[in-house]
Amino acid sequence: MTMTLIVLAATMGNKYGGLKQLEGIGPNGETILDYSIYDAVKAGFNKVVFVISKYFEEDFKTKVSGKYENIVDVDYVFQEVELVSEELRNPKRALLWGSAHAVLMGESVIDGPFGVINAVNFYQRESFELLYRNLLERKNTSYQYFMISYRLSNVMPESGGVTRGICDINSDGELQSVIDRHGVERVSGNPMFLNEYNKWVELDENVFVSMNMWGFTPDIFKHIREAFDEFIKEKGMDMKAHFSIPDFINGMISKGLHVKTIETPAKWMGLVSPDDRIQVILRINELVRKGVYPAKLFEPNLQNKQ
């Protein structure tokens, strides 16, 4: 059975700068994405689909994804602004259409259950194991789609403000909404964000957060396509309108979709700003010291392509 992981990698770094996927943080220059692919393969995924841009395709394949082709089936799809016809969009638009649109690009190469992650997040092994197991067991459950959720205290970077998808979850563990809060950071030790009135609002350390790790079945594509067509009709001329997974999911939940949340105990790592790099390196070295990861990833003994 093919178990696929979609990796959203089409966007370039903005706050951090450059291709975040190329930043070495492991003992032998391994990237955050290297660790994600390593963990995904260990968990059981046997196909990876990268959503990238044609503008850096050669660089990405040479410097990043080429090293995975001996351990897992690798495929590529492309997300570009130009995929929307000119009469439906602002011709000056340069921003890509968002993470839900990126997922839609995988429709032509996926015919089974699949997971979704961002290329620049370090999710850790436990999260991939939960993602794989719940995809595998989905036929024995009452839900088709789910989200791997983190506690806010486990996804706070050392530096500056970040955007976090704050979740509302009911007593049955079903997602009610995901709301992106921008500029989340610690103020006097407490996680807070600036609201639309430029006032600080405190957040609960234990609130659930989406880090864009989702489990879907292929029938999700028709729903994304329908929602994206509506999005383009309404906002295609907007230079900055964004069709994100949280926005799409919120819309579907309002129509009766049930999305389960699966909590992970893992702690997130990411390169939000250059100041984060040293902290990520220290944590990776500690995980290597504990034997969670080998000093060098993708040695021949990991040739377990399924």
N, C-alpha and C positions, 0 to 999 in steps of 0.2 A: 504494500500500500504506500502510495506517495504521500508524504507529509511535507508540505511546503511552507517556507517562511518567506514572506515579502519584506524586503528591507528598503525603507524609504530613504533614498540617498541623492535625490535630484537637486536639493537646495544647497547652495553654497553657504559657508559660514558668513554671518554678517557681523554680529557683535564680536565674535572671536577672530574672524578674518581667515580667508582661504578655505581649502577643503579640510574640514575638521577630520575627515576620515584618514588623512595622511599623517596626522600628528602621532609620533611615536611616544608611547608611555610605558611600554614593557621593557624588561631587561635587554632584549634584543631588537628594540625598535617596534614592538608590536603595537597595533592601534587598538582603540576601543572596539572597533568593528571586528578586529581579529578575535578578541575575546568573546564577542557575541556569537560569531560563527562557530568558534570552538565549543562554547556552551550549548549552542543549538544542536550541533551534531552529536555531542555527548548525550543530549536529552532524547535524541531519536529522529530529528528532522533529517530528511535525505534529499531535499531539493531547496535551493535558495534562488529567489527571483529578486534581482536588484532593479529598483526603479531609479534610473539615472538620467542625466541630460546628455544629449549628443555632443554638447559643447566641451565636455571633459571625458567623453567615452574612452578615448585611447589612454589617457592618463590614469583613469580609474581602473581599467583592465590591466594595465601594466604594473601599476604601483600598489593596487589594493586587492582586487578580486582574483587575479590570476593565481595567487597562492592557494586558493580554496578548491581549484578545479580537480585536484587529485583526491579530495576527501568527500566531496558532495557534488551532486548535479547542480550546475550553475546556469542560469538564464538571465536575460536582460530585456527590460522594456524601457520605453522612454517617455518622459513627461516634458512637454514643451508648451509654451504659451500658444504657439501657432496651431496646436491641435484644435483650437476653436476658430471657426472661419471668421474672416475679417469683418464681415457685416454684423457679427454678433458680439464683437469685443472692441475695446478701445485700441486702436492701432499703435498707440504709444506704450501700451502695457508691457512691462518687463518682468514683473513678478509672476512666478508660477501660481497655479490655481489653488493649491492647498493639498493637505494630506489625504483627504477623501478622494480627490481627483487622482492623486498618485496611486492609491489602491486600485482604482478603476482601471488603470493601465495594465494591471496584471490579468485582466479577464481572458485574454486570448491564450494564456499559457498555463492556466490553473483550472483543474477540473475536480478537485477534491478539497477537503478541509485545509485551512491555512491559517497561519499566524501572521501578525503584522508587528513590526518594530521600527523605530527610528535608528538610523545608522550611527548617530552620535551619542546614544545613551548606553551606559554600561548597566545592564539589567541584572546580572549575576545568575549563576546556575539554577538556583531554586526557582526563579521566575520562569525560565525556559522549561524546566521539568513540569511545572504547573500548567504552562501553556500547552505542551505536548500531551500530557495526560488528559486534560479536559477536551482537547480536540479528538483524542482517541476514544473517549468515553461518551461523546456527545449524543450518540444514539440511545443511550440508556438514561438520558436526562430529559428534563422538561424544557430545556432551552437550546437554541441553536447558536447563539452568539454570546460572547462573554468578554470581560475585560479583566486583565490582571491589575489589581489595585495595590498601591503602596500607601503607607502612612506618611503624612506630610513630614514628620520628624526624620524620616529616612530618605527624603529627597531634597533636602536643603543644601545648596552649595555653600562653600566657604566664602565665596565672593558675591557681592552685588545682588541686585534684584533679578528675579527670573519669573517666567510665566508658568503657572501651575494650573492644571485642570482640576478644580475642586469639585468633588463628587457629592451628590445627595443620594443616599442609598436607603431603601426601606427595610423593614424588619425581616423581610424574606431574603435579603441580600441582593435585591434587584436594583439596578441603576435607575434613578429617576431623572437625573440630569448631570451634565458636566459643564461647569462654567469656568472659562479661562480667567484667572486673576493675574494681572500683570504687576510686575515690580514687587513680587513676594520676596521678603528678606527679613532677617532678624533685626529687631529694634529693641535694644535693652534685653536681649536674650529671647524675645518672643517673636514668633512668625507673624508678620503683618503685611498688608498691602495698601496701596493708595487707591481710594475709590474715585468715582467720577467727580466728586466734589473736592478732591485733593486732600482728603482726610484719611488718616491712618486707621485701618480696621484690623483688629486682632483675629487671628485664625487659631483654631484648635490644633494642637500638635498631633492629635490622633485622627484628624479628619482624613478620609480616603482621597487619594489623588490618582488621576490618570496620567501615565507616562507614555501613552500611545502604544500599549502592548495589548493587542486584541486577538480574539479567536473568532473566525468566521467560517461559513460554508459558502460554496460558489453562488448560491441564490442571492447573496447579498449584492452581487454586481448589478442585477436588474434594478434594485432599489437605489443604488448609488447613481446609476445612469439616469433614472427618472428624476432624482433629486437634483443632479447636476444640470440637467436640461432646464429645470425650473430656475435654478440659481443663475444660469446664463441669461435667461429671458429677463430676469429681474435686475441683475447686477453686472451683466457682461461689460457694460461701458464704464463701470467703476474701476479706477486704476488700482485700487488696493483691496477690493473685495476678496474674501478668503473662504474657500469651501473646505473646511476642516472636518476631520473625523468626529470630534465632539459636536460640532454644529449639525452634521448629518445624523448622528446618533440621537441627539436631542429631538430632532424633527421626527425621526422614526418612533421614538418612545411616545411622543405626543399622539401618534397614530395607532398605538397599541402594541408596539414591539416590546418584547421582554428580553432584557440583557442582564445576564448574571454577572456578579462581581466575585472574583476569586482573589483573596488577599495573599500577598507574598510577604515573607518576613525580610526579604532582601533589602539592601541599602544601595540606592542609586549612586552612580558616579557619572560625571559628564564634564566637558570642556565648555563651560559657559563663557569664561573669559580667560585670558592668559594666566591670571592668578590661580586658577584651579589646577593648572598642570602639575605643580609640585605636590599638591595633595593627592591627586590621582596616582602619581608615580609612587608615592609612599605607600598608599593602600594596595596597589598592585604588587609591590615588592613584598609586603606583608603576606598577601595571599599566596605568593610563590613560596615564601619561606615556610608557610604552613602546609604546603603540598597541594593546595587547591588547584594550582596551575603549574605546569612544568616551566622551567626557566626559558625554554624555547618551544613555542607552539608549532603544531603541524609537522612534528617529526614523523618519519615513515610508519611508526607503530600506530598512527592515527588513521591509516589508510583503510577506513571502515565504510567506504562508500557503499550504500545499500541499494 
